[in-house]
């Protein structure tokens, strides 16, 4: 958790605000979608900011965590990517 907060503090303030807003929208949405969350975040994160993705996974719904992280691997944000 501390690494996540540290990583957030080390990025551009506007980017940090956007990430936190995306998480808030996910948490307060009546129909939260980890795919929408991922799509929004991927558009602003660099590949070297993967600790932020892992930290975000701590905050999303339990049933979405695995799929969220698998999608991150598939698109190359985490790990080396996998082929289906």
BELLIN-V375607 format. One record per backbone hydrogen bond with DSSP energy under -0.5 kcal/mol. NH is the residue of the N-H (numbers start at 1). CO is the residue of the C=O. Records with the same first field share a line. If there is no record, write none. Layout:
# BELLIN-V375607
NH->CO ; CO
This chain:
# BELLIN-V375607
5->1
6->2
7->3
8->4
9->5
10->6
11->8
16->12
17->13
18->14
19->15
20->16
21->17
22->18
23->19
24->20
25->21
26->22
27->23
28->24
29->25
32->29
37->33
38->34
39->35
40->36
41->37
42->38
43->39
44->41
45->41
49->46
50->47
52->49
53->49
54->50
55->51
56->52
57->53
58->54 ; 55
59->56
60->56
64->61
65->61 ; 62
66->62
68->64
69->65
70->66
71->67
72->68
73->69
74->70
75->71
76->73
77->72
78->72
81->78
